[in-house]
Amino acid sequence: MNSITARRRHPLARVAVLALALGLLGGGYALAAPNGSTADAAIASGKADDVAQGKSLFVAHCASCHGLNAEGTKKAPTLIGVGAAAVNFQVSSGRMPAADAGPQAPRKPRAEWATDQAVDQLAAYVQSLGGGPTVPSAEQVDAAKGDPAKGGELFRANCIQCHNFVGAGGALTYGKYAPPLNPATPTQIYEAMATGPQAMPVFNDSTITPEQKRDMIAYITHVRSQVDPGGSGLGRIGPVTEGLVAWVVGLSLLVLASIWITAKKRRAA
């Protein structure tokens, strides 16, 4: 016992215990953490070389702003952990590469190099850097399998404050805006909810489940085909536009009627 006690009192005993504890902690994390060398996107596609090809595309078209290792720079944020879904959304919609450093990247035609295959490879590389939301499957974004009625309830509860009742979009602060949803594909709508691009909040699966996301996609795609039986939809922006048109048209008719009545009385006199 005396020898054990003496060893416990040795000056290096605390260092040895600390090193042992750190070793056990690091080993446990290494076993529990996902292996970053196997990108989810590359595994899903069955092409292990997607990551290598995606890295070449990244260096050629993205590294000047995001850094050679996607660590981020003063021009652009880090891409570590954003996931394949964020890359697919931004590049497939033409928002990235950005044309200029404005308050918000607008939707525009894709870059010439951004083919479907190139976007998948780039997404696989970014997915390998730190995981994150993956690109949804075709079943997850199939509007035919969703419920537009339930999706409408969810959309009105979470989205109309920015995107309008029918996804027509709207203005935000500091030069930002909620874009119209008509040009967006079902996959892009799902990815936007999962990743929260620009000023949009993230709606992860614990907030809005994948089934609910599909219901919302069903609603958004359904309202696109709705007709306006009352006449012009006026962009479906809302009551402000309708009130403005009613005011301008109504006031103009009153002015014209007043001029006509006055001119008629003058002729009679």
C-alpha positions as CSV (number, residue, x, y, z in Angstrom):
1,M,0.0,0.0,0.0
2,N,2.8,2.3,0.8
3,S,4.4,1.9,-2.6
4,I,1.0,2.5,-4.3
5,T,0.5,5.6,-2.2
6,A,4.0,6.8,-3.0
7,R,3.3,6.4,-6.7
8,R,0.0,8.3,-6.5
9,R,2.0,11.2,-4.9
10,H,4.6,11.2,-7.7
11,P,4.7,14.5,-9.6
12,L,4.0,12.8,-12.9
13,A,1.0,10.8,-11.6
14,R,-1.5,13.6,-12.4
15,V,-0.1,14.0,-15.9
16,A,-0.4,10.3,-16.5
17,V,-4.0,10.2,-15.3
18,L,-4.9,13.2,-17.5
19,A,-3.2,11.6,-20.5
20,L,-5.1,8.4,-19.9
21,A,-8.4,10.2,-19.6
22,L,-7.8,12.2,-22.8
23,G,-6.8,9.0,-24.6
24,L,-10.0,7.2,-23.6
25,L,-12.1,10.3,-24.6
26,G,-10.5,10.6,-28.0
27,G,-10.8,6.9,-28.7
28,G,-14.5,6.9,-27.7
29,Y,-15.1,9.9,-30.0
30,A,-13.3,8.2,-32.9
31,L,-15.5,5.1,-32.6
32,A,-18.7,7.1,-32.2
33,A,-18.1,9.8,-34.8
34,P,-19.0,9.2,-38.5
35,N,-16.2,8.5,-40.8
36,G,-15.6,11.6,-42.9
37,S,-13.7,9.7,-45.6
38,T,-16.9,8.1,-46.8
39,A,-19.2,10.9,-48.0
40,D,-22.9,10.2,-47.8
41,A,-23.5,11.6,-51.3
42,A,-20.7,9.4,-52.8
43,I,-22.0,6.3,-51.1
44,A,-25.6,7.1,-52.3
45,S,-24.5,7.5,-55.9
46,G,-22.2,4.4,-55.8
47,K,-19.3,6.4,-57.2
48,A,-16.4,6.8,-54.8
49,D,-14.5,9.0,-57.3
50,D,-17.2,11.7,-57.1
51,V,-15.4,13.2,-54.2
52,A,-12.1,13.5,-56.1
53,Q,-13.9,15.0,-59.2
54,G,-15.8,17.3,-56.9
55,K,-12.7,18.6,-55.3
56,S,-11.2,19.5,-58.7
57,L,-14.4,21.4,-59.5
58,F,-14.3,23.1,-56.2
59,V,-10.7,24.3,-56.6
60,A,-11.5,25.5,-60.1
61,H,-14.8,27.4,-59.4
62,C,-15.3,27.9,-55.6
63,A,-11.9,28.0,-53.8
64,S,-11.2,31.7,-54.8
65,C,-14.0,32.7,-52.4
66,H,-14.5,29.8,-50.0
67,G,-10.8,28.9,-49.5
68,L,-8.8,25.9,-50.9
69,N,-10.2,23.7,-48.1
70,A,-13.6,25.3,-47.9
71,E,-12.6,26.8,-44.6
72,G,-14.1,30.2,-45.6
73,T,-12.5,33.6,-46.2
74,K,-13.5,37.2,-45.8
75,K,-15.4,36.9,-49.1
76,A,-17.5,33.8,-48.3
77,P,-18.3,31.5,-45.3
78,T,-17.0,28.1,-44.6
79,L,-18.7,25.1,-46.3
80,I,-17.7,22.5,-43.8
81,G,-20.8,20.9,-42.5
82,V,-23.3,22.6,-44.8
83,G,-24.0,19.3,-46.6
84,A,-24.7,18.2,-50.2
85,A,-28.2,19.6,-50.1
86,A,-26.9,23.2,-49.7
87,V,-24.5,22.8,-52.6
88,N,-27.2,21.3,-54.9
89,F,-29.6,24.1,-54.0
90,Q,-27.2,27.0,-54.5
91,V,-25.5,25.7,-57.7
92,S,-28.5,24.2,-59.4
93,S,-30.5,27.4,-59.0
94,G,-27.6,29.5,-60.4
95,R,-27.1,31.4,-57.1
96,M,-23.6,30.1,-56.9
97,P,-21.1,31.0,-58.1
98,A,-22.2,34.5,-57.2
99,A,-22.0,37.2,-59.8
100,D,-21.4,39.9,-57.2
101,A,-21.2,40.5,-53.5
102,G,-24.7,41.9,-53.0
103,P,-26.9,41.5,-49.9
104,Q,-28.4,38.4,-51.5
105,A,-27.5,36.0,-54.3
106,P,-30.4,36.0,-56.9
107,R,-31.6,33.1,-58.9
108,K,-30.0,33.1,-62.4
109,P,-29.2,30.6,-65.2
110,R,-26.6,27.9,-64.2
111,A,-23.0,28.3,-65.0
112,E,-22.0,26.4,-68.2
113,W,-19.9,23.9,-66.2
114,A,-22.6,23.2,-63.7
115,T,-24.2,20.1,-65.3
116,D,-26.2,17.7,-63.2
117,Q,-23.2,15.4,-63.0
118,A,-20.9,18.2,-62.0
119,V,-23.3,19.5,-59.3
120,D,-23.6,15.9,-57.9
121,Q,-19.8,15.6,-57.8
122,L,-19.3,19.0,-56.1
123,A,-22.0,18.2,-53.6
124,A,-20.3,14.8,-52.8
125,Y,-17.0,16.6,-52.1
126,V,-18.6,19.2,-49.7
127,Q,-20.5,16.4,-48.0
128,S,-17.2,14.6,-47.3
129,L,-15.8,17.6,-45.5
130,G,-18.1,17.4,-42.5
131,G,-21.5,15.9,-43.3
132,G,-24.7,17.8,-43.3
133,P,-28.1,17.6,-45.0
134,T,-28.1,15.3,-48.0
135,V,-30.0,15.7,-51.3
136,P,-33.5,14.3,-50.9
137,S,-34.6,11.2,-52.8
138,A,-37.2,11.3,-55.6
139,E,-39.8,9.8,-53.3
140,Q,-39.3,12.5,-50.7
141,V,-40.1,15.3,-53.2
142,D,-42.9,13.5,-55.1
143,A,-45.7,16.0,-54.9
144,A,-48.2,13.3,-56.0
145,K,-47.6,11.5,-52.7
146,G,-48.2,14.6,-50.6
147,D,-51.3,16.2,-49.2
148,P,-51.8,19.7,-50.5
149,A,-54.4,20.5,-47.8
150,K,-52.1,19.6,-44.9
151,G,-49.2,21.3,-46.8
152,G,-51.3,24.5,-47.1
153,E,-51.8,24.6,-43.3
154,L,-48.1,24.1,-42.7
155,F,-47.2,26.7,-45.4
156,R,-49.6,29.3,-43.9
157,A,-48.1,28.6,-40.4
158,N,-44.5,28.9,-41.3
159,C,-43.9,30.6,-44.7
160,I,-46.5,33.2,-45.6
161,Q,-44.9,35.9,-43.5
162,C,-42.1,36.1,-46.1
163,H,-43.2,34.2,-49.2
164,N,-46.9,35.3,-49.4
165,F,-49.9,32.9,-49.4
166,V,-49.1,31.4,-52.8
167,G,-45.3,31.7,-52.8
168,A,-45.1,34.9,-54.8
169,G,-42.3,36.2,-52.6
170,G,-41.8,39.5,-50.8
171,A,-39.4,42.1,-49.5
172,L,-37.3,41.8,-46.4
173,T,-34.9,44.2,-44.7
174,Y,-31.4,45.4,-45.7
175,G,-31.9,44.7,-49.4
176,K,-32.9,41.0,-48.9
177,Y,-36.1,39.4,-50.1
178,A,-38.0,36.1,-50.1
179,P,-37.8,34.9,-53.7
180,P,-40.9,33.6,-55.6
181,L,-41.3,29.9,-55.4
182,N,-42.7,29.3,-58.9
183,P,-39.3,28.7,-60.6
184,A,-38.1,26.3,-57.8
185,T,-38.1,22.6,-58.4
186,P,-39.5,20.2,-55.7
187,T,-36.0,19.2,-54.8
188,Q,-34.9,22.8,-54.4
189,I,-37.9,23.6,-52.2
190,Y,-37.0,20.6,-49.9
191,E,-33.3,21.6,-49.8
192,A,-34.2,25.2,-48.9
193,M,-36.2,24.0,-46.0
194,A,-33.5,21.7,-44.9
195,T,-30.6,24.1,-45.2
196,G,-32.0,27.6,-44.7
197,P,-30.3,29.6,-47.5
198,Q,-29.9,33.4,-47.4
199,A,-32.2,34.9,-44.8
200,M,-34.4,31.8,-44.5
201,P,-34.5,29.8,-41.2
202,V,-33.6,26.1,-41.1
203,F,-36.6,23.7,-40.9
204,N,-34.9,20.5,-39.9
205,D,-36.6,17.1,-39.6
206,S,-37.5,17.7,-35.9
207,T,-39.3,21.0,-36.8
208,I,-40.9,19.9,-40.1
209,T,-40.8,16.2,-40.8
210,P,-39.9,14.8,-44.3
211,E,-43.5,13.8,-44.8
212,Q,-44.7,17.4,-43.9
213,K,-42.1,18.8,-46.3
214,R,-43.5,16.7,-49.0
215,D,-47.0,17.9,-48.2
216,M,-45.8,21.5,-48.4
217,I,-44.2,20.8,-51.8
218,A,-47.6,19.4,-52.9
219,Y,-49.3,22.6,-51.9
220,I,-46.7,24.9,-53.5
221,T,-46.9,23.0,-56.8
222,H,-50.7,22.8,-56.7
223,V,-51.3,26.6,-56.3
224,R,-49.2,27.2,-59.5
225,S,-51.9,25.6,-61.6
226,Q,-54.8,27.5,-59.9
227,V,-56.7,30.0,-62.1
228,D,-58.0,33.4,-61.1
229,P,-61.7,33.4,-61.9
230,G,-62.1,37.0,-60.7
231,G,-59.8,38.4,-63.4
232,S,-56.2,39.3,-63.3
233,G,-54.2,37.8,-60.4
234,L,-52.0,40.9,-60.1
235,G,-49.1,38.7,-59.4
236,R,-50.9,37.3,-56.4
237,I,-48.9,39.7,-54.2
238,G,-51.8,40.3,-51.9
239,P,-54.4,42.9,-50.7
240,V,-52.0,45.8,-50.8
241,T,-51.7,45.6,-54.6
242,E,-55.4,44.9,-55.0
243,G,-56.3,47.9,-52.9
244,L,-53.9,50.1,-54.8
245,V,-55.3,49.1,-58.1
246,A,-58.9,49.6,-56.8
247,W,-58.0,53.0,-55.5
248,V,-56.2,54.2,-58.6
249,V,-58.8,52.8,-61.1
250,G,-61.7,53.9,-58.9
251,L,-60.3,57.4,-58.4
252,S,-59.5,57.7,-62.1
253,L,-63.1,56.8,-63.1
254,L,-64.4,59.4,-60.6
255,V,-62.2,62.1,-62.1
256,L,-63.2,61.1,-65.7
257,A,-66.9,61.1,-64.7
258,S,-66.5,64.6,-63.1
259,I,-64.8,66.0,-66.2
260,W,-67.5,64.5,-68.4
261,I,-70.3,65.9,-66.3
262,T,-68.7,69.3,-66.1
263,A,-68.1,69.4,-69.9
264,K,-71.7,68.4,-70.5
265,K,-73.1,71.2,-68.4
266,R,-70.8,73.8,-70.1
267,R,-72.2,72.7,-73.5
268,A,-75.7,73.0,-72.2
269,A,-75.1,76.5,-70.9
